Amino acid sequence: MRLPRNLKPWLTLITATDHDSRAFLAELNKAMTSRGIRAGSHVEFESGNAPQAAGRVAAATAVVLVAGPADSAGFLKALRATGYSGRIYSTPLVARRDSIQQAEGVLFPYPLVQPRDDFADYAG
């Protein structure tokens, strides 16, 4: 995930505590550290408690959401209910069916890339 450097002081990480979210967060932290990017704060939430986390970050300038599809949808819906208008980044999981309706305006890597026309030549 590529983050603009000018978000350093205002970036808030929001992460669920499930295994996949923690694994993604470990890799995200490595990438951010190697680019000199540091989050201003980090809020973790247990699965199912996304609405409470949203209330804790409503004043953030930018958030990076790392959670599964259902928790992402719950967090985004609750965050928007607070009137939040800042930038939201997330993982490809936000593009899943359970959460895509809440993902409008969220920046995330699109996981479905069309292969090149000559890809079959290289596939084993």
N, C-alpha and C positions, 0 to 999 in steps of 0.2 A: 504494500500500500504506500503510495507516494504522498507525503504530506508537505504542504508549503512551509518553508522555514519561518515565515513571518507569524506563524501561529504558536511558536514556542511558549511564551509565557501564559497563554490563555487556554491551552489545550487541556481538556479533561478526558481521562480514560474512564469508560464505563464498561465493566466486565462482569459477566456471569461467572459463577464459581464451578461450572461443570468442567470436565476434563478437556474437551475440545477447545473451549474458550481460553482456558489457562495455557494450553499448548500454543494456541495462536498468539496469545499475549506474550509468551516467552520469545517467539520469533519476531513479533512486532517491536518489542523492547530492544532486541539486538539491532534491528534495522534502524530504529530511531537513534540509538546510542551511536551507531557508526556514522550517522549523519549530523550528530550534534543536536538532536531534537530531544527535549525533555518535557514531559507532561507537567503541568502546574499542579494537578491533583489526580487522584485515582479513587473511584468509587466502585466497590464490588457489591454484587447482590446475589442472593440465593435464587435459584430458578423459581419463578412464580411471584417474586417480589419486585419485579421491574418497576411498577408504578411508584413505589416508595423511593427508588433510586432516582427516578425522574424528578421528583420534587427537590432532591438534594443538589441538582446540577442546573436548575432552570436559569441561573444567572451566568452560566459559562458562555464564553464567546464561541467556542468550538468544542465539539465532543467527538470522540472516537468510540463507537459502540462495538463491543466484541461479545456476542451472545448467539445462541441458537435462534432459529426462526421464530418460534413462539414467544420467547423472551424478548427478541428484538421487536416484534410487533407490539407487545404489551408496553415496552419501554417507549417506543416512538409515539404510540397513541397517547400515553400519559404525559410525555414531554410536550407534545403539541398542545395538550389541554392546558398546560401552564402558560401558554402564549409564547413559548420559545421561538425565536426567529434566527438563531445563530446557525453556523455551518455544522452539518452532521456527516461524519464519515462512518463507514461500517465495513463489514466483511462480505464476501460473496453469499453468505448464508441469508442475508437480508433479501436476496432475490428469490428465495424459495416461496412456494405457493402460500404458505401460512403467514408470510410477512410482507409480501410484495405490495399489497394494497396500502400499507402504512409507510412504504419506502419512498414515496414521492419526495423529490428534492434531496434525497440522501445520496452522497457520493460513495460508490463502491466499485471494486473491480468486477466487471461482467464475466462470469465464468464460462459462457458459451461462445467460443470463438470458432468461426468457420475455418476448417483446414484449407490449406492452399490446394489449388487444383492438382498439383503434381505430388501431393502427399502420398497417394497410393504407391508411387514409385519407391518411397522410402520405408513404407510399412512392411514389417516382416511377416 
